[in-house]
Amino acid sequence: MYINEAAKLSGITKKAIEYYCQKGLLDPALSDKGYRIFSVEELKKISLLRSLGISVQNIPELIHVNGSAAF
């Protein structure tokens, strides 16, 4: 889903989503028209880890272990 809807459903601000993209936590797919498509599940995982006090720098190693989710 596009950033506005993903932000609304995940409870994460658009600014935070942009920041997570910039830091490499998210790699959204692109629609046919070039819009980024975000996964609410991925955003919720990041939100959960951040709420537990895990730094942005440590999140990638927790989300992706050997190509699969560590959850």
C-alpha positions in Angstrom: 0.0 0.0 0.0 1.1 3.6 -0.6 2.8 5.6 2.2 -0.3 7.5 3.4 -2.4 4.4 3.9 0.6 2.4 5.3 1.3 5.3 7.8 -2.3 5.3 8.9 -2.7 1.6 9.4 0.7 1.1 11.1 0.6 4.1 13.3 4.0 5.3 12.0 4.3 8.8 10.7 5.2 9.4 7.0 8.4 11.1 8.2 9.4 8.0 10.2 8.7 5.8 7.2 10.9 8.0 5.0 13.6 7.9 7.7 13.4 4.0 7.8 13.8 3.9 4.0 16.8 6.2 4.2 18.4 4.0 6.8 17.8 0.9 4.7 15.2 -0.7 7.0 12.6 -0.7 4.2 12.9 -1.5 0.6 9.5 -0.8 -0.8 8.4 -2.3 -4.2 7.4 0.1 -6.9 4.0 0.2 -8.6 3.6 0.5 -12.3 3.3 4.2 -12.0 6.5 4.4 -9.8 4.8 4.8 -6.4 6.4 3.0 -3.5 4.4 0.2 -2.0 5.0 -0.5 1.7 4.3 -3.6 3.8 2.3 -2.8 6.9 3.6 -6.0 8.5 7.2 -4.8 8.1 6.3 -1.4 9.5 4.6 -3.0 12.5 7.7 -5.1 13.1 9.9 -2.0 13.1 7.5 -0.2 15.4 7.5 -3.1 17.8 11.3 -3.2 17.9 11.6 0.5 18.4 9.0 0.4 21.2 11.3 -2.2 22.9 14.1 0.3 22.8 16.1 -1.3 20.0 18.1 1.2 17.9 17.5 1.7 14.2 21.1 0.5 13.6 20.3 -2.9 15.2 17.0 -3.6 13.6 18.2 -5.0 10.3 20.0 -7.8 11.9 16.8 -8.7 13.9 14.4 -8.5 11.0 16.5 -10.4 8.5 18.5 -13.4 9.7 19.7 -15.7 6.9 17.2 -14.2 4.5 14.1 -14.9 6.7 12.4 -13.0 9.5 13.8 -13.5 13.0 10.4 -13.1 14.5 
